[in-house]
């Protein structure tokens, strides 16, 4: 699993981003990501659930208990962002912002420890 | 478009099952934690796609999901086994292969025997497959070659195998058949190309063709123009196209040659073009092309050329056949002189055959039989390797058991065995391919001249693919074998055994005995098959061809159109024959228009005997015809059974005398044939039978004797004299004879070229080539299988003996005689042998039937062959059991008991 200062894998970033607006189940996460990337990223089930498992293992997302599930579909597993996960997402967003700003300015930012 | 919802559900369910099945390849953690949820989502995705985009959408979504699942396997495995020992997972193939190579290198004997055995089997298969692929499977090298067909006629009622086309029938097909987009009449001829002054005349193979040739075969001239229909009309100026090679070699690739005249057989012919390189007919090459004249006045005419056609777009073979067949009904309306009765009596029919089929049909059975034969050899080789692998598995039984006890998954064990098998198979295939390249060269050198499409034979990508398939199959099988051995329930037993010397488990011994039975049975089938072919070959050699080929050389000469005045041809031949006769060492000279067994086609025609009152509707009787000079019968040693020999006086008087064969005389003339008269037809003069000669095999040694008529080279009223003859000379070697004949010809007429020179012994050998080639191939295959089979039996028996050393020692310590022990071991070998031979005999009787069409005067259940084969294999297995038996009887009891 990656540390906070290394880039986050694109598909993990997208999953965290999808969950930042509220709990979702797997299939909905895939649809949100597909829509947000204009079809550029489609998370097929084996990859998606592998990512969800990994993110849950490091504690950045958590499975909702059945009672809290927003949907009437009891079979579906819902996931929500944990505070840790939200922090990681923000770190990554800032990092990307830095690169984007540097790209706009046409020079690399100074590496800050 | 909106399908019932159940369709979408069914598609989703099907995908879910496939998904869960593929998911089994994942490690346990993934299966428990992720697989079910992923499968549900994948099914949901398919259901949605099915509803939105129909079957195609569902299919695409399903495939994408499955591919995604498969691609995750290595990563998930790494994740799961990340902490376990290096190389313990499926993902680490490289490590496994390396380990397998190291393991095999530690046992070079085992490895090299296995690789070589497998290599031999694969080499034989790849080499024969290269031939099968080139000859039977590859399409012909023409654009859309599968649309090219051959059109022929059959008249079994006339005792003729196949009739080609006449000018009349060709014109009929050209004009009437809608199913053909193009039709061409073709005839290969020999023509003499007059050289420039000072150079020798050359004999060319010339293709006479109508203009359709270019459309049928998709050929466009490299220079100049193609033929047009007008070139085939009567009285059209003769035109030619040069073949690329002839143009390069004889005309220095001069483009100015187009429009120039060349002399063929003394006739001036205008060159109108040059063909592109590599232009050939499916079954033969030619040097140049001339326009084939088609004269509508010829009527039904004489059948002299082949018909080929290209199917029109959208027309299939069946409808072309139907149209051509229907056209036969209308023959009497095109050719008023041909009656329906005659066609019925001749059982006349037309055939439309794909061109490739027409070229390769006669070798198909032989090639598939050879393919089957080498497949047997491969099976025997594989059985040997399997035996080796089993021995090895036995040795590693304890290791396997320990690893199973320590919790190694069966898949991991399998991966280990698979790596080892893969290394063996790849190495074996490599050796096999190298050997195959050599074998193929040898095959091509041995293959009979009659093998069509030799140019297409080679190690092509398809052949490599075939070799790869063999390798993969072998690797899979060899890897599974030891797994059967490593049942988990054996663990305790194996661990116990491992502490002692260990005896072979019953299951392994059974498996190995079964392998030997299979080997013996296969070997018996092969050896029996080659025995049958050998018997056929012997029988063919024993056939009396009706002439004595030893010491006779055949040299072809051809005259050009200059010999027109009556008697000129005879004078030339007599002069030539006299001069050759006076060469040193010549014991006999004679000439004939056709040489027996030469296989260059022959002339045949109908005849009638004086005093016959044949009913009008009976089919005409047909005899082969030959033109000869005095001296022909004596030179070839053909028997004169009645009457007198031909004389030069007959030829010079152009007397109407003929000689008939024994079969013709007995079948159609009756007693006292000499002095009776026969003629070709109502329009031709009667000719007196001056003698009866012994039957001669003209076409094939294994044909029934056919009626034949021999005439002199020149007769008064019967068509053209023979302008091409073979000069048959008994005595001198060809190397001496040919130069001498050249100088004689230069003296007599420099425009007369010598062409094909062959010894009659070669000609006879060529006629038997198919049989001898098949016999040779089967012989080599049987020898291989015998050797491999013997090695297999030896291996099993000696292994059993080694396993039972202790027991045998005990027996001998308790007073068993060495002889008894030997007998006991040999008995064991014999039991397996007898079962194998029994199975083999049943299989042989069933399988050798496919040889039926290739056999001559021998039954597929020939007791001598089957008995001899069985005995041979029995002796081989006895010998293979004897060595281990001897070793067993020398076991030192004390040594054997020490380990107890």
Interface residues (C-beta under 8 A of the other chain):
Chain A: X26 X27 X30 X42 X44 X45 X46 X47 X48 X49 X50 X53 X75 X77
Chain B: X19 X30 X33 X34 X37 X38 X39 X40 X41 X42 X44 X45 X64 X65 X67 X68 X69 X71 X72 X75 X76
